Amino acid sequence: MPWILRGLRDGVVTTRYPRRPDPYADSFAGAVTVLDTTAEGDVAGLCPTGAIAKQPGGITLDSGRCILCGRCVAARPDVFAWSAGSQTARLAELRDDLAARVRRLRRSVHIRHVDAGSDGADEWEIAALLNPVYDVHRLGIFFTASPRHADILLVTGAGTHGMAAPLARTLDAMPRPVVVIAVGTDAASGGLVSPSYATSGGLAEQLPVDVWVPGSPASPFAILHGILLALGRVTP
C-alpha cells in the first residue's frame, strides 16, 4: 500500500529523453574541455593518465583517457573547464556499415553486457538504466543473459588478458548483425590500471568497437546516448 501512495505522490518520474530534452542530463559533468590551446606551462603533467598532451599544434585532451578527476580544472582553470552534458559518445572510425546493420534491428534490441575487468563503477550506471527514471524498456531496449539472443555487445573494463577469449566466444555466439559498444575510460584506454601485466590497455585490440562512451564512470544518460547513437536514433 505505501508504494501506491508514493506513486500517486511522485507522479511520472521517467525521463522523456530522447523524445524531449532532459534538463537533468545536462547537469552531469560530461567532459573536460580545453579553453586555451596555446597556454604556457607543464599542463601535461597535471593528468595522471596522460590524457593531456602539449604538441606543436597546441594542447590536446584525449577524452578516452580522461578519468574526470578534475585535477587539471582545479590547477589551471584558465586552461581547462568542465563541459556539462551527457551526449559524449563517439562513433568509431571506419564503421560505415553500422547504419545498414542496425536498420534490421528495428525497435526491439537486446543487449549482452560483459565485464572485462571493470572496477564496478560502470556496472552501477548500467544497472540504473533499468530503474523507473530511465526505463530503457520503454525504448524497446532489453538486457539478456545469453549472447545468442543479443544484438548489442556492451563491454566495460580495461580488457584483461584473461577476458580476451571469453569476449571472442561471446562475439562469435551472437547472431549477425552485431553492434559493439565500449563503456567507460577503462574500456577506451585502460585508465589508471594500464599498461600492466594483466591488461591490454582498453578494448581496441580485442573487439571491433562501433561506439565509444567515455567517462569514469559514464553516466546513465551517456550510456543511453551511446546505445541510441549506435542504433541511429540520435544524431552524432
QUIRA-V437105 format. One record per backbone hydrogen bond with DSSP energy under -0.5 kcal/mol. NH is the residue of the N-H (numbers start at 0). CO is the residue of the C=O. If there is no record, write none. Layout:
NH | CO
NH | CO
This chain:
3 | 0
4 | 0
5 | 1
6 | 2
7 | 3
8 | 4
9 | 5
10 | 6
12 | 10
14 | 132
18 | 15
19 | 15
22 | 20
24 | 21
25 | 21
25 | 22
26 | 23
27 | 24
29 | 27
29 | 82
30 | 82
32 | 80
34 | 32
34 | 78
35 | 78
38 | 35
42 | 40
45 | 42
46 | 43
49 | 46
52 | 59
54 | 52
54 | 57
57 | 54
58 | 36
59 | 52
61 | 50
62 | 60
64 | 61
65 | 61
73 | 69
74 | 70
75 | 71
78 | 75
79 | 75
80 | 32
82 | 30
83 | 81
84 | 27
87 | 85
89 | 211
91 | 209
94 | 91
97 | 94
100 | 96
101 | 97
102 | 98
103 | 100
104 | 101
105 | 101
107 | 104
108 | 106
108 | 139
110 | 141
111 | 151
112 | 110
113 | 153
115 | 113
115 | 155
123 | 119
124 | 120
125 | 121
126 | 122
127 | 123
128 | 124
128 | 125
129 | 126
130 | 127
133 | 127
134 | 130
135 | 128
137 | 134
138 | 135
139 | 136
140 | 135
141 | 108
143 | 110
148 | 145
149 | 146
150 | 109
151 | 109
152 | 178
153 | 111
153 | 151
154 | 152
154 | 180
155 | 113
156 | 182
157 | 116
158 | 115
159 | 115
160 | 197
162 | 159
163 | 160
166 | 162
167 | 163
168 | 164
169 | 165
170 | 166
171 | 167
172 | 168
173 | 169
173 | 170
178 | 150
180 | 152
181 | 210
182 | 154
182 | 180
183 | 212
184 | 214
187 | 183
188 | 184
189 | 184
189 | 185
190 | 184
192 | 189
193 | 190
195 | 198
199 | 158
201 | 157
202 | 186
205 | 202
206 | 202
208 | 206
209 | 179
210 | 179
211 | 89
212 | 181
213 | 211
215 | 216
217 | 214
222 | 218
223 | 219
224 | 220
225 | 221
226 | 222
227 | 223
228 | 224
229 | 225
230 | 226
231 | 227
231 | 228
232 | 227
233 | 227
